[in-house]
Amino acid sequence: MRYFIVIVSLFLFYSCGKQGNIDQFKTGTFKTHLDESDINSIAYRNDSIQIETYNNVKDTFAVKWTSNFEYELLKLNPKTQLDSTPFIVKITGIKENSYSFTAHFKGSDFKQKGTAVKVGGTKDEKQVKMNNY
């Protein structure tokens, strides 16, 4: 059993390493598209805050990276019980300037799939900090 765990761990480490540099997706400006829908949003993310705009509505989230391939978003000003629930995003694949993901509210079986494309970098991170205060 121990050998199985070691082999699986090595496979996951090797697979993630071959996909690309995950650090490039921890900060910047992203355009997100959900699969099987016309839903798009723009998000500005720094190391601890994400500001996302969808349908001209702006929401601010705390960002907590739980691993190199998973992070949680928690709305800073929740208005409902669902808004108070962490939103878990798991990165499932990486290309040059984009990543695919599955996401769900913590405790929910409903999953969304999509793609986030990095469209901006460090200069946008300063804007995130300014917009947050």
Number of C-alpha atoms within 10 A of each C-alpha: 6 6 8 9 10 11 12 11 12 12 12 12 11 11 12 18 11 10 14 15 14 16 9 13 22 15 22 23 27 22 18 21 18 18 15 9 8 7 12 16 17 20 22 26 28 22 13 15 22 26 22 21 16 13 9 8 8 12 15 22 21 17 21 16 15 12 9 14 17 16 18 21 20 20 20 14 11 14 9 8 7 12 14 14 18 20 20 20 23 19 21 16 17 20 11 11 15 19 21 20 21 18 20 18 20 14 10 10 8 9 12 14 17 19 21 23 18 21 15 15 17 12 10 17 20 14 16 23 16 9 11 11 5
